[in-house]
Amino acid sequence: MVNSTVSNLNIYYSVEQQHSNNYLPHCILKWRQGQLFISLGNQDKQPYISAFESEQQVVECLKQSPVRLVRLDLNLGEAVLNRWAGACEKANKSVFIRGSVAQKLSRMTRRQSQFSQPLKQLIYWIVAFLLLIVESPVMLATAILIYIYSPGAIFSREWHIGSRGKLFRLLKFRTTIVNDDFRSAWLVRLMCKYNVDKLPQLLNVLRGEISLMDSHPLTLGEAARFSSED
């Protein structure tokens, strides 16, 4: 495994610069066979990385690099994990987590038979497609009500962890109140009571990111907390 001092990542040492100025500070970058491994570094021993000054610079570096996928250590913490995941998404790079949580997810995936798993996915896809057609009027009406009574984003797209530790955006109708506008509280209560906020997750099922049985896939923040506790 080779330290990522490759020129296309624009890494250089600077005594005058402060680590705190970096958009993604204190990270050790290593790569092997088209995979970029990112783990937590020591502030006093890590070089200043000019390419980490802003999100756009990180995205551009990832786009120009030959890296196919990125693996993140959960010890980076929720904030840095979210930044890396967002940059990888914009650079169109697959992103996975590393650590005990990822190992447990991989073991669970291996336990499933090679025959039954594709069959289950096909069944889930068909059912999700039919449900999406049936529930589409409800989803459209909910989106309109959110637009009218709760100004802001219609959907929430929080990072969750799928099979083999792959990160994906779970789609839900937004249930947070923006700018303390309590006029939308009745709508939020209604969506949560009848699980209407979870209907967009049918799109995640169609993309193969979750199954119909996944009522609450692990969030990135939860995984980071579990890792710190371990």
PAKOLTOR-436607 format. One record per residue (C-alpha): residue in one letter; x, y, z. Coordinates in nm, 2 decimals. Each point is the difference from the previous one (the first is absolute). Example, Ala and Ser with C-alpha at 12.3 -4.5 7.8 and 13.67 -1.06 7.14 Angstrom:
BEGIN
drenkol resn=A; px=1.23; py=-0.45; pz=0.78
drenkol resn=S; px=0.14; py=0.34; pz=-0.07
% end
This chain:
BEGIN
drenkol resn=M; px=0.00; py=0.00; pz=0.00
drenkol resn=V; px=0.14; py=0.33; pz=-0.10
drenkol resn=N; px=-0.04; py=0.34; pz=0.17
drenkol resn=S; px=-0.20; py=0.23; pz=-0.22
drenkol resn=T; px=0.27; py=0.25; pz=-0.08
drenkol resn=V; px=-0.10; py=-0.03; pz=-0.36
drenkol resn=S; px=0.03; py=0.33; pz=-0.19
drenkol resn=N; px=-0.37; py=0.00; pz=-0.11
drenkol resn=L; px=-0.10; py=0.04; pz=0.37
drenkol resn=N; px=0.22; py=0.31; pz=0.02
drenkol resn=I; px=0.14; py=-0.08; pz=0.35
drenkol resn=Y; px=0.29; py=0.21; pz=0.13
drenkol resn=Y; px=0.15; py=0.10; pz=0.33
drenkol resn=S; px=-0.04; py=0.35; pz=0.14
drenkol resn=V; px=0.11; py=0.10; pz=0.34
drenkol resn=E; px=-0.17; py=0.34; pz=-0.01
drenkol resn=Q; px=-0.34; py=-0.13; pz=-0.08
drenkol resn=Q; px=-0.23; py=-0.12; pz=0.28
drenkol resn=H; px=-0.19; py=-0.34; pz=-0.01
drenkol resn=S; px=-0.31; py=0.17; pz=0.12
drenkol resn=N; px=-0.03; py=0.19; pz=-0.33
drenkol resn=N; px=-0.06; py=-0.33; pz=-0.18
drenkol resn=Y; px=-0.35; py=-0.10; pz=-0.11
drenkol resn=L; px=0.10; py=-0.36; pz=0.07
drenkol resn=P; px=0.28; py=0.01; pz=0.27
drenkol resn=H; px=0.21; py=-0.27; pz=0.16
drenkol resn=C; px=-0.05; py=-0.28; pz=-0.25
drenkol resn=I; px=0.24; py=-0.28; pz=-0.11
drenkol resn=L; px=-0.05; py=-0.09; pz=-0.37
drenkol resn=K; px=0.12; py=-0.33; pz=-0.14
drenkol resn=W; px=-0.10; py=-0.17; pz=-0.32
drenkol resn=R; px=0.03; py=-0.35; pz=-0.15
drenkol resn=Q; px=-0.14; py=-0.14; pz=-0.32
drenkol resn=G; px=-0.23; py=0.29; pz=-0.08
drenkol resn=Q; px=-0.13; py=0.03; pz=0.36
drenkol resn=L; px=0.06; py=0.30; pz=0.22
drenkol resn=F; px=0.02; py=-0.08; pz=0.38
drenkol resn=I; px=-0.06; py=0.30; pz=0.23
drenkol resn=S; px=0.07; py=-0.02; pz=0.38
drenkol resn=L; px=0.05; py=0.23; pz=0.29
drenkol resn=G; px=0.34; py=0.16; pz=0.03
drenkol resn=N; px=0.19; py=0.18; pz=0.27
drenkol resn=Q; px=-0.02; py=0.38; pz=-0.02
drenkol resn=D; px=0.37; py=0.05; pz=0.09
drenkol resn=K; px=0.13; py=-0.25; pz=-0.25
drenkol resn=Q; px=-0.22; py=0.06; pz=-0.31
drenkol resn=P; px=0.10; py=0.22; pz=-0.29
drenkol resn=Y; px=-0.20; py=0.30; pz=-0.11
drenkol resn=I; px=-0.21; py=-0.11; pz=-0.30
drenkol resn=S; px=-0.09; py=0.30; pz=-0.22
drenkol resn=A; px=-0.26; py=-0.21; pz=-0.19
drenkol resn=F; px=-0.20; py=-0.02; pz=0.31
drenkol resn=E; px=-0.07; py=0.37; pz=0.04
drenkol resn=S; px=-0.35; py=-0.02; pz=-0.15
drenkol resn=E; px=-0.26; py=-0.26; pz=-0.10
drenkol resn=Q; px=0.03; py=0.10; pz=-0.37
drenkol resn=Q; px=0.38; py=-0.07; pz=0.01
drenkol resn=V; px=-0.05; py=-0.34; pz=0.15
drenkol resn=V; px=-0.27; py=-0.08; pz=-0.26
drenkol resn=E; px=0.23; py=0.11; pz=-0.28
drenkol resn=C; px=0.29; py=-0.21; pz=0.13
drenkol resn=L; px=-0.22; py=-0.31; pz=0.03
drenkol resn=K; px=-0.13; py=0.05; pz=-0.36
drenkol resn=Q; px=0.35; py=0.03; pz=-0.14
drenkol resn=S; px=0.14; py=-0.30; pz=0.19
drenkol resn=P; px=-0.02; py=-0.37; pz=-0.12
drenkol resn=V; px=-0.17; py=-0.10; pz=0.33
drenkol resn=R; px=-0.30; py=-0.21; pz=-0.06
drenkol resn=L; px=-0.14; py=-0.01; pz=0.36
drenkol resn=V; px=0.08; py=0.15; pz=0.34
drenkol resn=R; px=0.00; py=-0.18; pz=0.33
drenkol resn=L; px=-0.05; py=0.21; pz=0.31
drenkol resn=D; px=0.11; py=-0.09; pz=0.36
drenkol resn=L; px=-0.29; py=0.06; pz=0.24
drenkol resn=N; px=0.25; py=0.15; pz=0.25
drenkol resn=L; px=0.01; py=0.31; pz=-0.22
drenkol resn=G; px=-0.32; py=0.12; pz=0.18
drenkol resn=E; px=-0.34; py=0.08; pz=-0.14
drenkol resn=A; px=0.08; py=0.35; pz=-0.12
drenkol resn=V; px=0.30; py=-0.10; pz=-0.21
drenkol resn=L; px=-0.17; py=-0.31; pz=-0.12
drenkol resn=N; px=-0.29; py=0.20; pz=-0.13
drenkol resn=R; px=0.24; py=0.24; pz=-0.18
drenkol resn=W; px=0.19; py=-0.28; pz=-0.17
drenkol resn=A; px=-0.32; py=-0.18; pz=-0.09
drenkol resn=G; px=-0.14; py=0.32; pz=-0.16
drenkol resn=A; px=0.32; py=0.06; pz=-0.19
drenkol resn=C; px=0.00; py=-0.36; pz=-0.13
drenkol resn=E; px=-0.36; py=0.03; pz=-0.11
drenkol resn=K; px=0.07; py=0.32; pz=-0.20
drenkol resn=A; px=0.31; py=-0.17; pz=-0.15
drenkol resn=N; px=-0.20; py=-0.30; pz=-0.09
drenkol resn=K; px=0.21; py=-0.24; pz=0.21
drenkol resn=S; px=-0.14; py=-0.29; pz=0.19
drenkol resn=V; px=0.06; py=0.04; pz=0.38
drenkol resn=F; px=0.01; py=-0.27; pz=0.27
drenkol resn=I; px=0.07; py=0.00; pz=0.37
drenkol resn=R; px=0.28; py=-0.20; pz=0.18
drenkol resn=G; px=0.00; py=-0.13; pz=0.35
drenkol resn=S; px=-0.19; py=-0.25; pz=0.22
drenkol resn=V; px=-0.34; py=0.11; pz=-0.12
drenkol resn=A; px=0.10; py=-0.06; pz=-0.36
drenkol resn=Q; px=0.14; py=-0.34; pz=0.09
drenkol resn=K; px=-0.32; py=-0.11; pz=0.17
drenkol resn=L; px=-0.20; py=0.11; pz=-0.31
drenkol resn=S; px=0.23; py=-0.20; pz=-0.23
drenkol resn=R; px=-0.04; py=-0.31; pz=0.21
drenkol resn=M; px=-0.38; py=0.04; pz=0.00
drenkol resn=T; px=0.01; py=0.03; pz=-0.38
drenkol resn=R; px=0.22; py=-0.31; pz=-0.04
drenkol resn=R; px=-0.24; py=-0.21; pz=0.20
drenkol resn=Q; px=-0.28; py=0.04; pz=-0.25
drenkol resn=S; px=0.00; py=-0.26; pz=-0.28
drenkol resn=Q; px=0.10; py=0.10; pz=-0.35
drenkol resn=F; px=-0.33; py=-0.13; pz=-0.13
drenkol resn=S; px=-0.25; py=0.14; pz=0.25
drenkol resn=Q; px=0.14; py=0.35; pz=0.01
drenkol resn=P; px=-0.04; py=0.09; pz=-0.37
drenkol resn=L; px=-0.35; py=-0.15; pz=0.01
drenkol resn=K; px=-0.10; py=0.21; pz=0.30
drenkol resn=Q; px=0.14; py=0.31; pz=-0.16
drenkol resn=L; px=-0.22; py=-0.07; pz=-0.31
drenkol resn=I; px=-0.31; py=-0.05; pz=0.21
drenkol resn=Y; px=0.08; py=0.32; pz=0.20
drenkol resn=W; px=0.05; py=0.19; pz=-0.33
drenkol resn=I; px=-0.34; py=-0.11; pz=-0.14
drenkol resn=V; px=-0.19; py=0.07; pz=0.32
drenkol resn=A; px=0.17; py=0.34; pz=0.04
drenkol resn=F; px=-0.09; py=0.09; pz=-0.36
drenkol resn=L; px=-0.36; py=-0.09; pz=0.05
drenkol resn=L; px=-0.02; py=0.18; pz=0.33
drenkol resn=L; px=0.16; py=0.31; pz=-0.16
drenkol resn=I; px=-0.27; py=0.01; pz=-0.26
drenkol resn=V; px=-0.28; py=-0.04; pz=0.25
drenkol resn=E; px=0.14; py=0.25; pz=0.25
drenkol resn=S; px=0.11; py=0.26; pz=-0.25
drenkol resn=P; px=-0.32; py=0.21; pz=0.05
drenkol resn=V; px=0.06; py=0.01; pz=0.37
drenkol resn=M; px=0.37; py=0.09; pz=-0.05
drenkol resn=L; px=-0.09; py=0.28; pz=-0.24
drenkol resn=A; px=-0.26; py=0.14; pz=0.24
drenkol resn=T; px=0.25; py=-0.01; pz=0.29
drenkol resn=A; px=0.26; py=0.18; pz=-0.21
drenkol resn=I; px=-0.24; py=0.27; pz=-0.08
drenkol resn=L; px=-0.10; py=0.04; pz=0.36
drenkol resn=I; px=0.36; py=0.02; pz=0.12
drenkol resn=Y; px=0.06; py=0.27; pz=-0.27
drenkol resn=I; px=-0.29; py=0.20; pz=0.12
drenkol resn=Y; px=0.01; py=-0.04; pz=0.38
drenkol resn=S; px=0.37; py=-0.07; pz=0.06
drenkol resn=P; px=0.22; py=0.21; pz=-0.23
drenkol resn=G; px=0.34; py=-0.16; pz=-0.07
drenkol resn=A; px=0.12; py=-0.32; pz=-0.13
drenkol resn=I; px=-0.27; py=-0.26; pz=-0.07
drenkol resn=F; px=0.22; py=-0.30; pz=0.06
drenkol resn=S; px=0.27; py=-0.09; pz=0.25
drenkol resn=R; px=0.30; py=-0.19; pz=-0.13
drenkol resn=E; px=0.20; py=-0.12; pz=0.29
drenkol resn=W; px=0.30; py=-0.24; pz=-0.04
drenkol resn=H; px=-0.07; py=-0.36; pz=0.10
drenkol resn=I; px=0.20; py=-0.32; pz=-0.02
drenkol resn=G; px=-0.10; py=-0.28; pz=-0.24
drenkol resn=S; px=0.13; py=-0.35; pz=-0.06
drenkol resn=R; px=0.38; py=-0.04; pz=0.01
drenkol resn=G; px=0.02; py=0.34; pz=0.16
drenkol resn=K; px=-0.09; py=0.20; pz=-0.31
drenkol resn=L; px=-0.13; py=0.35; pz=0.07
drenkol resn=F; px=-0.32; py=0.12; pz=-0.16
drenkol resn=R; px=-0.25; py=0.28; pz=0.04
drenkol resn=L; px=-0.33; py=-0.11; pz=0.16
drenkol resn=L; px=-0.30; py=0.19; pz=-0.14
drenkol resn=K; px=-0.27; py=0.12; pz=0.24
drenkol resn=F; px=-0.24; py=0.28; pz=0.01
drenkol resn=R; px=0.14; py=0.27; pz=0.22
drenkol resn=T; px=-0.15; py=0.00; pz=0.35
drenkol resn=T; px=0.20; py=0.28; pz=0.16
drenkol resn=I; px=-0.15; py=0.34; pz=0.06
drenkol resn=V; px=0.18; py=0.28; pz=-0.18
drenkol resn=N; px=0.05; py=0.34; pz=0.18
drenkol resn=D; px=-0.22; py=-0.10; pz=0.29
drenkol resn=D; px=-0.31; py=0.00; pz=-0.23
drenkol resn=F; px=-0.24; py=-0.20; pz=0.22
drenkol resn=R; px=-0.28; py=0.04; pz=-0.26
drenkol resn=S; px=0.15; py=-0.31; pz=-0.16
drenkol resn=A; px=-0.01; py=-0.21; pz=0.32
drenkol resn=W; px=-0.33; py=-0.16; pz=-0.08
drenkol resn=L; px=0.13; py=-0.12; pz=-0.33
drenkol resn=V; px=0.32; py=-0.14; pz=0.16
drenkol resn=R; px=-0.21; py=-0.19; pz=0.26
drenkol resn=L; px=-0.23; py=-0.14; pz=-0.27
drenkol resn=M; px=0.29; py=-0.12; pz=-0.22
drenkol resn=C; px=0.17; py=-0.17; pz=0.30
drenkol resn=K; px=-0.32; py=-0.16; pz=0.13
drenkol resn=Y; px=-0.07; py=-0.17; pz=-0.33
drenkol resn=N; px=0.36; py=-0.05; pz=-0.11
drenkol resn=V; px=-0.07; py=0.22; pz=-0.31
drenkol resn=D; px=0.35; py=0.15; pz=0.04
drenkol resn=K; px=0.16; py=-0.34; pz=-0.09
drenkol resn=L; px=-0.18; py=-0.05; pz=-0.33
drenkol resn=P; px=0.29; py=0.15; pz=-0.20
drenkol resn=Q; px=0.21; py=-0.29; pz=0.13
drenkol resn=L; px=-0.17; py=-0.21; pz=-0.27
drenkol resn=L; px=0.24; py=0.17; pz=-0.24
drenkol resn=N; px=0.30; py=-0.13; pz=0.21
drenkol resn=V; px=-0.15; py=-0.35; pz=-0.03
drenkol resn=L; px=-0.02; py=0.04; pz=-0.38
drenkol resn=R; px=0.37; py=0.10; pz=-0.01
drenkol resn=G; px=0.09; py=-0.31; pz=0.21
drenkol resn=E; px=0.13; py=0.20; pz=0.29
drenkol resn=I; px=-0.24; py=-0.14; pz=0.26
drenkol resn=S; px=-0.26; py=-0.27; pz=0.02
drenkol resn=L; px=-0.37; py=0.04; pz=0.10
drenkol resn=M; px=0.10; py=-0.16; pz=0.33
drenkol resn=D; px=0.24; py=0.28; pz=0.09
drenkol resn=S; px=-0.21; py=0.21; pz=0.23
drenkol resn=H; px=0.29; py=0.20; pz=0.13
drenkol resn=P; px=0.34; py=-0.04; pz=-0.17
drenkol resn=L; px=0.30; py=0.12; pz=0.20
drenkol resn=T; px=0.08; py=0.37; pz=-0.04
drenkol resn=L; px=0.35; py=0.12; pz=-0.04
drenkol resn=G; px=-0.02; py=0.19; pz=0.33
drenkol resn=E; px=-0.12; py=-0.31; pz=0.18
drenkol resn=A; px=0.29; py=-0.21; pz=-0.15
drenkol resn=A; px=0.25; py=0.26; pz=0.10
drenkol resn=R; px=-0.13; py=0.00; pz=0.36
drenkol resn=F; px=0.00; py=-0.38; pz=0.02
drenkol resn=S; px=0.36; py=0.00; pz=-0.13
drenkol resn=S; px=0.12; py=0.25; pz=0.26
drenkol resn=E; px=-0.17; py=-0.21; pz=0.28
drenkol resn=D; px=0.18; py=-0.31; pz=-0.13
% end
